[in-house]
Each structure stands twice: as structure tokens, then as C-alpha cells.
Amino acid sequence: MDIRTYLQSNLLLFDGAMGTYWAATHRSEVGSCELANLTHPEEVTDIHRAYLDAGCRAIKTNTFAANAAALESGAQVEAVISAAWRNAQRAAAGRDAYVFADIGPIPQTEDAGPWEGYREVLDCFLALGAQHFLFETHSSDVCLARCAAYIKERAPDAFVLVSFAVQPDGFTREGRSGQALLQAMARCGNVDAVGFNCVSGAYHMRQLVQGLSLEGEALLSAMPNAGYPVVASGRTFYDSDPAYYALQLSELAGLGVKILGGCCGTTPEHLRRTARLLAQRKGTAVKRISPNPPARRKKPRPNRLQEKLNSGSKVLAVELDPPKTTELGKFMSGAWTLREAGADVITISDCPIGRARMDSSLLACKLRRELGIDPLPRMTCRDRNLNATKALLLGLSVEGVDNVLVITGDPIPSAERDEVKSVFNFNSRKLADFIRTLNETELEQPFSVFGALNVNARNFGVELRRARQKVEAGMCGFLTQPVLSKEGLDNLKLARETLDAHILGGIIPVVSHRNGVYMNSEINGISVCQEILDLYEGKDRAEGEELAVNISTAIAGELAPYVDGYYLMTPFQRVGLMVRIMDGIRAEG
């Protein structure tokens, strides 16, 4: 029966996990389960049959990671896909079952998107005659609409299901809203069904579906994990009770989910129990999904930094590095001195150059609570996953910190080239988009999100393109790297013409010839021109500071027509020097 005809009056039950089930039943085997299509075809076929014997009407080819990013070559991709297709077709032979081409996410890099990888996989399946396609466990919709259109151009009657891996709070690991992703796919015109799979257990997936509000004709799918993993003795286990799991899937069916199945940790027994309960539902009424009403939101408190920027007044932001130890007195007294001298906001770096310092967000809360200072903490994507980031944002909001500076962050230096020493769950653009979604859906007090702009970048065209993407992702302003050369000033002017965002021009006082040479050699993003360096030759500390005040004040004057304020960076905790520079900028108007 055509799958669309079948779904008009039936629920479609998919199989469960392949990867975790293979690992549990073939512990001695080394390598990906996708390669088992070639090395152990009978065992893979037997797993497919076990799910079909359990009552499933659809099975997925064992090809989740069968792509050029995960395998050695295009030839191996084709060989694995062809073998997986044969194994699944052999298992389904003589049964009234549907075989779906299973396609997992292909990573995107800075240099290239994943389209070529997807097209290679799709061409393999289309050549084999595939008519049913499942894109599963995706964290974003990059290329998916294009993939669906490509399939329909070559196989107009094909059935396309797109499924996203969404955490219990409704976001993917890239910070994308699950509901927004489903809605985008449902509207694209070439996707027949949308849904969630993986990451969340059955109960939380039911809650996610309960809160959905979708438009369009696309059918809804749900394939949860068997609870949540437990690691013991170096191995990962899922310990969900099959009867409980089946009950949750039956309730999902009652919410209007037409396509059900299992993901990580599920076994044929989970699906056997589910098939029995779904059979009992036949002929029962299906509830319409009624989303939970949105919570009433309070009127947000004033954001003094945003208000000043919007008024057209020049803003003074001064950066203080957090201490390396628990000694906090110098930092707090320095922040108070800068506030009294007229700083509108104190920016706080987040472990610069990958070296541990006191946490910028905790310091921001302390400044706001104890000194009434408006802080602008940096928030890096390094070593902080989505859950940790969201938890931190919630805490900042409660403490009255309403502005954040989002950057990707410096990697932690390592002599071991083959070891991962830093965790990057996403980049600054994705994090900004995540915060914007939180502003729109969950936070009573929205954040203003700022980003970094490197006006000293060798290829400023690329930097400017990324900055435009950051604005599209929700950033309202940029703090630039220090302008200490004609090239930096020219790039700042170009940014002013190009970006629809506030710009705070970066100024860092060079305090000695040695200091300038160090910044050129050791600090990424800072470029001190030779003309400025030459001025410091032979100067002592007092003369160097005097020169730093004069040069910084002059630079502020050159930046003035192109910026909404200044971002002053404090060298060596010399707060007194910064006060003199701030006085000089005000004196010059």
C-alpha cells in the first residue's frame, strides 16, 4: 500500500535503535555499525527482522553515519549504502513493510557546507530505487529543504520525513528551537512528515509534543530514546522499562502523532510492547494537540546601556581582566574607580587566551549587586555546552545582568595535537541566535547581545560577512579590537557603512615599546603600527604613560564620527591611566 494511503487510517510504527543494539549484542566487534553492513550482513539483517517480528511496519537502513565525513572515501560510502540497502530489503522481503533510507547529519565547516556530502548519499539511494527517506537526529535545518527538493525532483512520489534531536527544554544542541525547526520544514513544501527523535526520553518527548503549535499538512513523528544513558565500567546503558516506554508512545499517538518509533537504547522488546498497545488504540479518537498557553510576561526593566546607545550619546565601556586568584579587592576597587570616573559599563573577559581566571559571569553579578555597576561579561562558547550556557543566562538575568558579549573563545593551548583540549558546542553566531530565541520564548527580561569585531583581520571581507551574520542572529552591537593603525581605522569606517548595529571603537593604550611589540607578537587581533611603536623608543614609564594618554585621546577623536562609543582596554590593571584617558576623551568633546 502507498505509504500516504496507509497513514490516512493507520499509525506507522518504526523500528528502534540499530547502533546501541548492535553495540550491546556484538560487544567484541570493533568499528562503526555501518561497516557491519559489509562485514556482518547476516547479523544486520537479523536485527532488521527482529524489529519486524516485533510488529514494526517501517525499518531504517543501517546508514546513519554512511557519509564522506565519517567514512574513508566516496567508494566506501557507496559500498556501505548499497550493502545496507540489500540487507534491509532482504529483511523486508515478503512482509508488508516500508524501508526508509536513513540519513544522519553531515557536519558543516567554515570553508564548506554539507550539501555535496548529502547529494552523494542521496544519489546512492536514488540509484537503488529508494522511495522513503528519513533525515534523523539533526540539530539544524541546514541543507534539509534543499535535500527534500532534490529528492522530489528525481522521485516526485517519494516520502520525506525530517526529524530533529531536541533536548527536554525544546532546543537542539546548536541552540535552535525545536518548534521553529519543525515549522520551517513543514512549510518548505517538499517534506511529508516532521518530528523529534533521540536525546529526549519518551516522557519528555511527550511533553515537547504537548506544547507544539504547528501549521501545515505535514504529519508528526516521535522516536524517543529509551530514557537516559548511564555509564558504568566504561560502557553506556539505557535502562528504561519497555512497558513504561510503550505506554508513553501510546499516549503520544493519542496526541495526534502518526509516526512512532524508537531511538538510542530501544530494543525489539520496546517496540513489541508498543505495537501491542497501539493495536488496542485502533478506532479510538485522537485528541488534537492543544499547546500549553504561554506564560504571562512582566514588563522588562530598563536597560541603561541600551537606552544610552539608542539616545545617540557616546558610551564608555572599560574592560578589566578578572583576577587569576581569589584576591578580589583590587578588581572591585578598580571597577568602582572607573564607575566614578564616568564608565557606563565594565566589561569582563572570560578566561582570555584560554587561561583560567575568576568567572566573568559571577563577577558581573557581584558588580551589579554590590556596586550597582552595569557589567558586560564575555560569554565564550569554549568549554560550555548548551545546558550550562542556558543555566548561566538564567542566573545572570535573575541578578539583573541584561547585557552579554558573546564570542567563540580562544582554544586552550596543548602540546598534544591529537587531543581535544576545548569543547566548542557552537560558535558565537549560533549562541546569539539561541539567546534571541530565549528572549522571545522564555525570558521575562531580554538580553542585549553584543559581539566582537576584529578590524585588524587580514581578510576583513570575511570578518565583515561574519559580522552581518551575527546581526542576523540577533546581535545589536560590536566591540572592536583596538584601532592602532590606518588599516584598522579604514576597516572601522567600512563596518560603520555596512553594519546595522552599534559600534564601540576599541582603544588600548600602549604603555611602552616592549608592550607594543608584545601585543603585535603574542595577542591575536591587535596590530600596532610601526609609527606608534617608534614614538615609545627610549621612553621611561612616566613618559610612556603620558604618550599613551595623548595617543589614545587622539585615536578617540579619529574614531568619533564612526562609533557609538568607546571600548577601553585596561593594561596591567592600571586604572589610574584609564581615568586619565577617559578625562582626555571628555575634554576633547
C-alpha positions as CSV (number, residue, x, y, z in Angstrom):
1,M,0.0,0.0,0.0
2,D,1.2,3.5,-0.7
3,I,2.5,5.0,2.5
4,R,0.3,8.1,2.3
5,T,-2.8,5.9,1.9
6,Y,-1.6,3.7,4.8
7,L,-1.2,6.7,7.1
8,Q,-4.7,8.1,6.4
9,S,-6.1,5.4,8.6
10,N,-3.2,3.8,10.4
11,L,-0.3,4.6,12.7
12,L,3.1,3.8,11.3
13,L,5.5,2.1,13.8
14,F,9.2,2.3,13.0
15,D,11.9,0.1,14.3
16,G,14.2,1.0,17.2
17,A,17.9,1.6,17.7
18,M,20.5,0.0,15.4
19,G,23.7,1.5,16.8
20,T,23.2,0.9,20.5
21,Y,21.5,-2.5,19.9
22,W,24.4,-3.6,17.7
23,A,26.9,-2.5,20.4
24,A,25.0,-4.4,23.1
25,T,24.7,-7.6,21.1
26,H,28.1,-7.5,19.4
27,R,30.5,-6.3,22.1
28,S,33.6,-7.9,20.6
29,E,33.2,-6.1,17.3
30,V,35.3,-3.0,16.6
31,G,34.3,-0.2,14.3
32,S,31.1,1.5,13.3
33,C,27.9,-0.5,12.9
34,E,27.6,1.0,9.4
35,L,30.6,-1.0,8.3
36,A,28.9,-4.1,9.7
37,N,26.7,-3.9,6.6
38,L,29.8,-5.2,4.7
39,T,31.5,-7.3,7.3
40,H,28.4,-8.9,9.1
41,P,25.5,-8.6,6.7
42,E,23.5,-11.5,8.2
43,E,23.7,-10.1,11.7
44,V,22.5,-6.7,10.5
45,T,19.7,-8.4,8.6
46,D,18.7,-10.3,11.7
47,I,18.3,-7.1,13.7
48,H,16.0,-5.7,11.0
49,R,14.0,-8.9,11.1
50,A,13.8,-8.8,14.9
51,Y,12.1,-5.4,14.7
52,L,9.8,-6.5,12.0
53,D,8.9,-9.7,14.0
54,A,8.1,-7.3,17.0
55,G,5.4,-5.6,14.9
56,C,7.2,-2.7,13.2
57,R,5.9,-1.7,9.8
58,A,8.9,0.5,8.8
59,I,12.7,-0.1,9.2
60,K,15.7,2.2,8.7
61,T,18.7,1.3,6.6
62,N,21.8,1.0,8.8
63,T,23.3,4.1,7.2
64,F,23.1,6.9,9.9
65,A,26.8,7.8,9.5
66,A,27.3,6.5,6.0
67,N,28.8,9.7,4.5
68,A,32.1,11.0,3.4
69,A,32.6,12.9,6.7
70,A,32.5,9.6,8.7
71,L,33.9,7.0,6.2
72,E,37.2,6.9,4.3
73,S,36.1,7.6,0.7
74,G,33.2,8.0,-1.7
75,A,33.7,4.5,-2.9
76,Q,33.3,3.2,0.7
77,V,30.1,5.4,1.1
78,E,28.6,3.8,-2.0
79,A,29.6,0.3,-0.9
80,V,28.1,0.7,2.6
81,I,24.9,2.2,1.4
82,S,24.4,-0.5,-1.3
83,A,25.1,-3.2,1.3
84,A,22.7,-1.6,3.9
85,W,20.0,-1.3,1.2
86,R,20.3,-5.0,0.3
87,N,20.3,-6.1,4.0
88,A,17.1,-4.1,4.8
89,Q,15.4,-5.2,1.6
90,R,16.2,-8.8,2.3
91,A,14.8,-8.5,5.8
92,A,11.6,-6.9,4.5
93,A,11.1,-9.4,1.7
94,G,7.6,-11.0,1.9
95,R,6.5,-8.6,4.5
96,D,4.2,-5.6,4.2
97,A,6.8,-3.1,5.4
98,Y,8.4,0.1,4.3
99,V,12.2,0.6,4.0
100,F,13.5,4.1,4.7
101,A,16.8,5.4,3.6
102,D,18.3,6.7,6.9
103,I,20.5,9.8,6.7
104,G,22.2,11.4,9.7
105,P,23.6,14.9,9.9
106,I,26.7,15.8,7.9
107,P,28.8,18.5,9.6
108,Q,29.3,21.9,8.2
109,T,32.7,23.5,8.3
110,E,33.9,27.2,8.0
111,D,35.1,26.5,4.4
112,A,32.2,24.4,3.0
113,G,28.7,23.5,3.7
114,P,27.5,19.9,3.8
115,W,25.5,19.9,0.6
116,E,28.0,17.9,-1.5
117,G,28.0,15.2,1.2
118,Y,24.2,15.0,1.3
119,R,24.0,14.9,-2.5
120,E,26.4,12.0,-2.7
121,V,24.3,10.0,-0.2
122,L,21.0,10.9,-1.9
123,D,22.4,9.9,-5.3
124,C,23.3,6.5,-4.0
125,F,19.9,5.8,-2.5
126,L,18.0,7.2,-5.5
127,A,20.0,4.9,-7.8
128,L,19.0,2.0,-5.7
129,G,15.3,2.9,-6.1
130,A,14.6,4.3,-2.6
131,Q,11.2,6.0,-2.2
132,H,11.2,6.7,1.5
133,F,13.7,8.9,3.2
134,L,14.4,9.7,6.9
135,F,16.7,12.6,7.9
136,E,17.1,12.0,11.6
137,T,18.9,13.4,14.7
138,H,19.5,16.8,13.1
139,S,20.3,19.9,15.2
140,S,19.6,22.5,12.5
141,D,17.8,22.7,9.2
142,V,21.0,23.5,7.1
143,C,20.5,21.9,3.6
144,L,17.5,19.9,4.6
145,A,14.9,21.8,2.5
146,R,17.4,21.6,-0.4
147,C,17.8,17.8,0.1
148,A,14.0,17.4,0.1
149,A,13.6,19.4,-3.1
150,Y,16.4,17.3,-4.7
151,I,14.6,14.1,-3.8
152,K,11.2,15.3,-5.1
153,E,12.7,16.5,-8.4
154,R,14.1,13.0,-9.1
155,A,11.3,10.9,-7.4
156,P,8.2,13.0,-7.2
157,D,6.2,10.4,-5.2
158,A,9.0,9.9,-2.6
159,F,8.0,10.3,1.1
160,V,10.4,12.5,3.1
161,L,10.5,12.6,6.9
162,V,12.7,15.1,8.8
163,S,13.4,14.6,12.5
164,F,15.3,16.8,14.9
165,A,17.2,15.9,18.1
166,V,15.7,18.2,20.7
167,Q,16.5,18.3,24.4
168,P,13.7,18.3,27.0
169,D,13.7,22.1,27.2
170,G,12.8,22.3,23.5
171,F,16.2,23.2,22.0
172,T,18.7,21.3,19.9
173,R,22.4,21.2,20.9
174,E,23.0,24.1,18.5
175,G,20.5,26.2,20.4
176,R,17.8,26.0,17.7
177,S,14.1,25.9,18.8
178,G,12.6,22.5,18.0
179,Q,9.2,24.0,17.2
180,A,10.7,26.6,14.9
181,L,12.6,23.9,13.0
182,L,9.5,21.7,12.6
183,Q,7.5,24.7,11.4
184,A,10.2,25.6,8.9
185,M,10.3,22.1,7.5
186,A,6.5,21.8,7.4
187,R,6.3,24.9,5.4
188,C,9.0,24.2,2.9
189,G,6.7,22.2,0.6
190,N,8.7,19.1,0.0
191,V,8.6,17.4,3.4
192,D,5.8,15.0,4.2
193,A,6.4,14.5,7.9
194,V,8.3,16.2,10.7
195,G,9.2,15.2,14.2
196,F,11.6,14.6,17.0
197,N,14.0,11.7,17.8
198,C,16.9,10.9,20.1
199,V,18.2,12.9,23.1
200,S,14.9,13.0,25.0
201,G,13.3,10.1,26.7
202,A,9.7,9.2,26.0
203,Y,8.1,11.2,28.8
204,H,9.9,14.4,27.9
205,M,9.2,13.9,24.3
206,R,5.5,13.6,25.1
207,Q,5.8,16.9,26.9
208,L,7.5,18.5,23.9
209,V,4.7,17.4,21.6
210,Q,2.1,18.5,24.1
211,G,3.5,22.1,23.8
212,L,3.6,22.2,20.0
213,S,1.6,24.5,17.8
214,L,2.2,23.7,14.2
215,E,0.7,24.9,10.9
216,G,0.5,22.9,7.7
217,E,-0.3,19.4,6.5
218,A,2.9,17.6,7.5
219,L,2.4,14.6,9.7
220,L,4.0,14.4,13.1
221,S,6.6,11.8,14.2
222,A,8.2,10.9,17.5
223,M,11.0,8.4,18.2
224,P,12.4,8.9,21.7
225,N,15.3,7.3,23.4
226,A,14.8,4.6,26.0
227,G,15.2,7.0,28.9
228,Y,18.6,8.5,29.6
229,P,22.0,6.8,29.5
230,V,24.0,5.5,32.4
231,V,27.8,5.0,32.2
232,A,29.2,2.1,34.2
233,S,32.6,0.3,33.8
234,G,33.3,2.3,30.7
235,R,30.1,1.2,28.9
236,T,26.8,3.1,28.3
237,F,23.5,1.6,29.3
238,Y,19.8,2.5,28.7
239,D,17.6,1.1,31.4
240,S,14.1,2.1,30.5
241,D,11.3,-0.3,31.2
242,P,9.8,-1.4,27.8
243,A,6.3,-1.4,29.3
244,Y,6.6,2.2,30.5
245,Y,8.1,3.2,27.2
246,A,5.2,1.6,25.3
247,L,2.7,3.5,27.4
248,Q,4.3,6.8,26.7
249,L,4.3,6.1,22.9
250,S,0.6,5.2,23.1
251,E,-0.1,8.5,24.7
252,L,1.9,10.2,22.0
253,A,-0.4,8.6,19.5
254,G,-3.3,10.0,21.4
255,L,-1.9,13.5,20.9
256,G,-2.1,13.0,17.1
257,V,1.4,11.6,16.4
258,K,1.0,9.4,13.4
259,I,4.6,8.0,13.1
260,L,6.2,6.4,16.1
261,G,9.4,4.5,16.8
262,G,12.5,4.2,18.9
263,C,16.0,5.7,19.1
264,C,19.0,5.1,21.3
265,G,18.6,2.3,23.8
266,T,15.5,0.8,22.4
267,T,15.3,-2.9,21.6
268,P,12.8,-5.1,19.8
269,E,11.1,-5.7,23.1
270,H,10.4,-1.9,23.5
271,L,8.7,-2.0,20.1
272,R,6.9,-5.2,20.7
273,R,5.2,-3.8,23.7
274,T,4.5,-0.6,21.8
275,A,2.9,-2.5,18.9
276,R,0.5,-4.3,21.3
277,L,-0.7,-1.0,22.9
278,L,-1.0,0.7,19.5
279,A,-3.2,-2.2,18.2
280,Q,-5.5,-1.6,21.1
281,R,-5.9,2.1,20.1
282,K,-7.2,1.3,16.7
283,G,-10.5,3.0,16.2
284,T,-10.2,5.3,19.2
285,A,-10.5,9.0,18.9
286,V,-7.3,11.1,18.6
287,K,-7.0,14.3,20.5
288,R,-5.9,17.5,18.8
289,I,-2.6,18.8,20.1
290,S,-3.5,21.7,22.3
291,P,-0.3,23.7,23.1
292,N,0.3,25.0,26.6
293,P,-0.7,28.6,26.9
294,P,2.3,31.0,27.0
295,A,3.2,32.3,30.4
296,R,2.3,36.0,31.1
297,R,5.4,38.1,30.9
298,K,6.2,41.0,33.1
299,K,7.2,44.4,31.7
300,P,11.0,44.3,31.3
301,R,13.2,46.6,33.5
302,P,15.1,49.4,31.8
303,N,18.4,48.5,30.2
304,R,20.6,51.6,30.8
305,L,23.3,50.6,28.3
306,Q,20.7,50.2,25.5
307,E,18.9,53.3,26.4
308,K,22.1,55.4,26.2
309,L,23.1,53.8,22.9
310,N,19.7,54.5,21.4
311,S,19.8,58.1,22.6
312,G,22.8,58.8,20.5
313,S,25.1,59.6,23.5
314,K,28.6,58.2,23.3
315,V,29.1,55.2,25.6
316,L,32.3,54.5,27.6
317,A,32.9,50.8,28.2
318,V,36.1,49.9,30.1
319,E,37.5,46.4,30.3
320,L,39.0,44.9,33.5
321,D,40.6,41.4,33.4
322,P,39.3,39.2,36.3
323,P,41.9,38.1,38.8
324,K,43.9,34.9,38.5
325,T,43.4,34.1,42.2
326,T,40.7,34.6,44.8
327,E,42.1,38.1,45.7
328,L,39.3,40.4,44.6
329,G,39.9,43.7,46.3
330,K,42.0,45.3,43.5
331,F,39.4,44.4,40.9
332,M,36.4,45.7,42.9
333,S,38.1,48.9,43.8
334,G,39.3,49.4,40.2
335,A,35.7,48.9,39.0
336,W,34.4,51.4,41.5
337,T,37.0,54.0,40.5
338,L,36.1,53.6,36.8
339,R,32.4,53.9,37.6
340,E,33.0,57.1,39.5
341,A,35.2,58.4,36.6
342,G,32.3,58.0,34.2
343,A,32.4,54.5,32.8
344,D,28.9,53.4,31.6
345,V,29.7,49.7,31.7
346,I,32.6,47.4,32.9
347,T,33.4,44.6,30.5
348,I,34.9,41.4,31.9
349,S,36.8,38.9,29.9
350,D,36.2,35.2,30.1
351,C,39.5,33.3,30.6
352,P,41.4,35.1,27.8
353,I,44.0,33.2,25.8
354,G,42.5,30.0,27.3
355,R,43.9,30.6,30.8
356,A,41.7,30.2,33.8
357,R,40.7,33.3,35.7
358,M,37.8,34.1,38.0
359,D,34.5,33.5,36.2
360,S,33.3,36.6,34.3
361,S,29.6,36.0,34.9
362,L,30.0,35.6,38.7
363,L,32.0,38.8,38.8
364,A,29.3,40.5,36.7
365,C,26.7,39.6,39.2
366,K,28.9,40.8,42.1
367,L,29.5,44.2,40.4
368,R,25.8,44.6,39.7
369,R,24.6,43.6,43.2
370,E,27.2,45.2,45.4
371,L,28.3,48.3,43.4
372,G,25.3,49.0,41.1
373,I,27.6,48.9,38.1
374,D,26.3,47.8,34.7
375,P,28.6,44.9,33.7
376,L,29.1,43.4,30.3
377,P,30.5,39.9,30.8
378,R,32.0,38.0,28.0
379,M,30.5,34.6,27.4
380,T,32.6,32.2,25.3
381,C,31.4,29.1,23.6
382,R,34.5,27.3,24.8
383,D,34.1,24.5,27.4
384,R,30.4,25.2,28.0
385,N,27.6,23.2,26.4
386,L,24.1,24.3,25.8
387,N,22.7,23.3,29.2
388,A,25.5,25.1,31.0
389,T,25.0,28.2,28.9
390,K,21.3,28.4,29.4
391,A,21.7,27.8,33.2
392,L,24.2,30.7,33.3
393,L,21.9,33.0,31.3
394,L,19.0,32.3,33.6
395,G,21.2,33.2,36.6
396,L,22.5,36.4,35.0
397,S,19.0,37.5,34.2
398,V,17.8,37.0,37.8
399,E,20.9,39.0,39.1
400,G,20.0,41.9,36.8
401,V,22.7,41.5,34.3
402,D,21.0,42.3,31.0
403,N,23.9,42.6,28.5
404,V,26.4,39.9,27.4
405,L,29.3,40.0,25.0
406,V,29.3,36.7,23.1
407,I,32.4,35.3,21.5
408,T,33.5,31.9,20.3
409,G,36.6,32.0,22.5
410,D,40.3,31.1,22.3
411,P,41.2,27.4,22.3
412,I,43.2,26.1,25.2
413,P,46.9,25.6,24.1
414,S,48.0,22.0,24.1
415,A,51.2,20.1,23.1
416,E,49.1,17.0,22.3
417,R,47.9,17.7,18.8
418,D,45.6,14.7,18.7
419,E,43.8,15.5,22.0
420,V,40.8,17.7,22.3
421,K,41.5,20.3,25.0
422,S,38.5,22.5,24.5
423,V,34.8,21.9,24.0
424,F,33.0,24.0,21.4
425,N,29.3,23.2,21.3
426,F,28.6,26.1,19.0
427,N,30.0,29.4,17.8
428,S,29.1,33.0,18.6
429,R,26.6,33.3,15.8
430,K,24.7,30.2,17.0
431,L,24.9,31.3,20.6
432,A,23.5,34.7,19.7
433,D,20.6,33.1,17.9
434,F,19.9,30.8,20.9
435,I,19.8,33.8,23.2
436,R,17.4,35.6,20.8
437,T,15.1,32.6,20.9
438,L,15.2,32.6,24.7
439,N,14.4,36.3,24.7
440,E,11.3,35.6,22.5
441,T,10.1,32.5,24.3
442,E,11.2,32.1,27.9
443,L,12.9,35.2,29.4
444,E,10.9,37.9,31.1
445,Q,13.9,40.2,30.8
446,P,15.6,40.1,27.4
447,F,19.3,40.2,26.9
448,S,21.1,42.7,24.7
449,V,23.7,40.7,22.9
450,F,27.0,42.2,21.7
451,G,29.8,40.6,19.6
452,A,33.4,41.2,18.8
453,L,34.6,42.8,15.5
454,N,38.3,42.3,14.5
455,V,39.1,45.5,12.5
456,N,42.7,44.2,12.2
457,A,41.7,41.0,10.4
458,R,43.9,40.2,7.4
459,N,40.8,39.4,5.4
460,F,38.4,41.9,6.7
461,G,35.8,41.0,4.0
462,V,35.4,37.6,5.7
463,E,35.2,39.3,9.1
464,L,32.5,41.7,7.8
465,R,30.5,38.9,6.3
466,R,30.5,37.1,9.7
467,A,29.5,40.3,11.4
468,R,26.5,40.6,9.2
469,Q,25.5,37.0,10.1
470,K,25.9,37.9,13.7
471,V,23.5,40.8,13.3
472,E,21.0,38.5,11.5
473,A,21.4,36.2,14.5
474,G,20.3,38.9,16.9
475,M,23.5,40.9,18.0
476,C,22.7,44.6,18.5
477,G,26.3,45.9,18.7
478,F,30.0,45.2,18.4
479,L,33.1,46.0,20.4
480,T,36.1,46.2,18.1
481,Q,39.7,45.2,18.5
482,P,41.9,48.2,19.3
483,V,42.5,50.6,16.4
484,L,46.2,51.3,16.3
485,S,46.8,51.6,12.5
486,K,45.4,53.2,9.4
487,E,44.2,49.9,8.2
488,G,42.2,49.3,11.3
489,L,40.6,52.8,11.0
490,D,39.7,52.2,7.4
491,N,38.1,48.9,8.3
492,L,36.1,50.5,11.1
493,K,34.8,53.1,8.6
494,L,33.7,50.2,6.3
495,A,32.0,48.5,9.2
496,R,30.1,51.7,10.0
497,E,28.8,51.9,6.4
498,T,27.9,48.2,6.3
499,L,26.5,47.1,9.6
500,D,23.1,47.9,11.1
501,A,24.4,47.8,14.6
502,H,26.0,49.9,17.3
503,I,29.8,50.0,17.3
504,L,32.1,50.7,20.2
505,G,35.6,51.5,18.9
506,G,38.4,49.7,20.6
507,I,41.2,51.6,22.3
508,I,44.1,50.1,24.2
509,P,46.9,52.3,25.5
510,V,50.4,51.2,24.5
511,V,52.5,51.9,27.6
512,S,56.0,51.1,26.3
513,H,57.9,50.0,23.2
514,R,58.2,46.5,24.7
515,N,54.5,46.4,25.4
516,G,53.7,47.3,21.8
517,V,56.0,44.6,20.4
518,Y,54.5,42.0,22.7
519,M,50.9,42.8,21.6
520,N,52.0,42.5,17.9
521,S,53.6,39.2,18.5
522,E,51.5,37.5,21.2
523,I,47.9,38.8,21.1
524,N,45.7,37.8,18.2
525,G,43.7,40.6,16.7
526,I,45.9,43.5,17.8
527,S,48.1,45.3,15.3
528,V,50.3,48.3,16.5
529,C,51.7,50.3,13.5
530,Q,55.4,51.0,13.3
531,E,54.8,54.7,13.5
532,I,53.3,54.4,17.0
533,L,56.0,51.9,18.1
534,D,58.7,54.3,17.2
535,L,57.3,57.0,19.4
536,Y,58.0,54.8,22.5
537,E,61.7,54.2,21.8
538,G,63.7,55.3,24.9
539,K,60.7,56.4,27.0
540,D,60.5,55.6,30.7
541,R,57.3,54.6,32.5
542,A,56.1,58.1,33.2
543,E,56.8,59.3,29.7
544,G,55.2,56.1,28.2
545,E,52.0,56.7,30.2
546,E,51.9,60.4,29.1
547,L,52.3,59.3,25.5
548,A,49.6,56.6,25.9
549,V,47.1,59.2,27.2
550,N,47.8,61.5,24.2
551,I,47.7,58.8,21.6
552,S,44.6,57.2,23.0
553,T,42.8,60.6,23.2
554,A,43.8,61.3,19.6
555,I,42.6,57.9,18.4
556,A,39.2,58.5,20.1
557,G,38.9,61.8,18.1
558,E,39.6,59.9,14.9
559,L,37.1,57.2,15.7
560,A,34.3,59.6,16.9
561,P,32.4,60.1,13.6
562,Y,32.2,56.3,13.1
563,V,31.4,54.9,16.5
564,D,28.6,55.0,19.2
565,G,31.1,54.9,22.0
566,Y,34.5,53.6,23.1
567,Y,35.7,50.3,24.3
568,L,38.8,50.9,26.5
569,M,41.0,48.0,27.5
570,T,43.0,48.4,30.8
571,P,46.6,47.3,30.6
572,F,48.2,45.7,33.7
573,Q,45.2,46.9,35.9
574,R,46.4,50.5,35.5
575,V,43.1,52.0,36.4
576,G,44.6,55.5,37.0
577,L,45.8,55.5,33.4
578,M,42.3,54.7,32.2
579,V,40.8,57.5,34.2
580,R,43.3,60.0,32.6
581,I,42.3,58.7,29.1
582,M,38.6,59.0,29.9
583,D,39.2,62.6,31.2
584,G,41.1,63.3,28.0
585,I,38.3,62.0,25.8
586,R,35.7,64.1,27.6
587,A,37.9,67.2,27.5
588,E,38.1,66.8,23.7
589,G,34.3,66.5,23.5
